[in-house]
Amino acid sequence: MKAISILLSISVLMIFSSCAKCNNEEPTARVLNNGSTAANVQITASNGDIISITELSSGLISSVKSYSAGNASINASIDGSQLSQSLNMEECVSYDITITSENEIVVFSQEKD
């Protein structure tokens, strides 16, 4: 009986440990344009890869892209204004890079499941 309870305990632990969340996945990001007009956004990842999002109309959301973990720079142009922000993108995190109605960059993040 003791052996059965030990095996049952081990089985339960194995099941719960196999349901691990994110496994060192690259960070992802998308751009939400709540600004006054269309925006041009360029995101430079830590490995030097550059993602350009051109003419993202006001009220639209870009597709989700993966990036290398580490420091990234965000440069945007909207309604004649140049916006810039640095961001440390961490593994297993998704980011919403939002251009606000005041044409400012605000970043929201959420851990991936």
C-alpha positions, -999 to +999 in steps of 0.1 A: +000+000+000+029+024+008+045+016-025+012+025-044+009+058-026+045+067-034+040+058-071+008+079-071+026+109-056+054+107-081+029+104-110+010+135-098+043+155-095+053+144-130+020+155-144+021+190-128+058+195-137+051+186-173+026+214-176+053+240-174+046+275-186+068+293-211+101+275-219+126+303-227+105+315-256+116+347-274+096+378-264+069+390-287+055+424-294+028+442-314+021+479-319-013+495-312-018+529-328-043+550-308-026+581-321-040+609-341-028+597-376-010+568-392+023+559-376+056+545-389+074+524-363+108+508-363+118+483-336+155+473-334+160+441-314+191+434-293+206+412-321+203+441-346+172+428-364+150+456-375+112+453-379+095+482-397+058+488-395+048+515-420+016+535-423-001+517-393-034+536-394-049+551-363-070+525-344-052+495-359-030+468-343+001+453-361+007+416-362+027+399-334+064+395-341+091+377-322+123+394-311+156+385-294+156+390-257+175+420-245+175+458-250+154+469-280+149+504-293+116+517-306+115+547-329+082+560-343+070+589-364+035+602-361+019+635-371+054+651-376+066+640-341+095+617-335+091+592-306+118+571-291+120+546-263+142+518-251+128+485-238+144+455-222+125+426-238+125+395-215+120+359-225+085+346-220+069+380-221+046+396-247+046+434-251+019+458-264+037+489-276+010+515-276+009+549-292-015+569-271-040+595-282-014+621-270+011+605-295+033+591-268+047+555-265+035+534-235+045+498-232+024+471-214+037+436-208+023+403-198+040+370-191+032+342-216+013+312-204 
